[in-house]
Amino acid sequence: MSNQKDLVKIDCEAAIKRLTFAKENHEKKLPEDLSIEMIDRILFEVQTMTETLSPQVFRPTFGKFILDWPDEHGLISLLSELSYRYERL
């Protein structure tokens, strides 16, 4: 695996942890940047990205619409950066 793919995989794993944390916050009725439905959808996409590590095999959709969401807790910027780096593989 190339060094770039290794780095993106690490970023994907970090995003999965952050999305899981956001989901737990929702369950505790704490505020988060995305709705629980969006978190679940993006979590599935990031897990798939981690497995494939190839934008030719799987192209996530969350990078196109999350920029419209407020980024009060840093989740949007994390996901935007991940989407950009993944697309450049």
C-alpha positions, 0 to 999 in steps of 0.5 A: 500500500502506498504511503498516501493510502496509509495516511488516508486510511489513518484519517478514515479511522480517525473520522470513524472515531469522531463520527462514533463520538458524535453519535454518542453525543446525540444519544446523550442529547448533546449538540453536534454538527450533523443530524444522527441520520447524516452521521449514520450515512457518513459513517457508512461511507467512511467505513467503505472508504477505509475498506476500498481506499480507491475513489475509482471503486467507491466515491463518497457523496458526503463531501459535496453537501456537508459544506453547507452545515455549520462547523461548530465542533470541527466535524465538518472540516475533518470530513471535508479534508478527508473527502479531499484527500481520498479523492486525490488517491 
